Amino acid sequence: MSTFFIWIGMILGLMILVCFYRAIKGPTVMDRIVSVNVVGTKTVVILLLMGFIYGRIDMFIDISMGYAILNFIGTLAISKFFYQRKSIIPGSQYFKTKGGK
């Protein structure tokens, strides 16, 4: 059963690499924010899988909950920053001058 969890963790790791590609090459700021958020979510799932593998799910739930809260707060902070800067809103002056669609 632990080999199953290891394989799932490896597949999630490959999916994280795809999200990193979108975070680096994303055409808009929103794509980058969402991909970083998805990376954080997949990291939480990998932490929980590690808890199942090591048999210490209670400890890893606490760690993953803390990481999920930090991920959520970070996403909100970055979104608010770009929203106040008006670079995230389609149709804004900054969005038009920087090549947005």
TAGI-V453652 format. One line per field, one symbol per residue. ss: DSSP state (~ for helix, > for strand, _ for the rest). psi: psi as a letter, one per 40 degrees, with the letter a starting at -180 (. if undefined). burial: 1 if it has 16 or more other C-alpha atoms within 10 Angstrom, else 0. A space follows every 10 residues. Layout:
ss: ???
psi: ???
burial: ???
//
This chain:
ss: _~~~~~~~~~ ~~~~~~~~~~ ~~~~~___~~ ~~~~~~~~~~ ~~~~~~~~~~ ~~~~__~~~~ ~~~~~~~~~~ ~~~~~~~~~~ ~~~~______ __~~~~~___ _
psi: dddddddddd dddddddddd ddddehdidd dddddddddd dddddddddd dddeefdddd dddddddddd dddddddddd ddddefeehh eidddddefi .
burial: 0000100010 0110010011 0110010111 1111111111 1111111111 1110001001 1001001100 1000100010 0000001110 0000100001 0
//
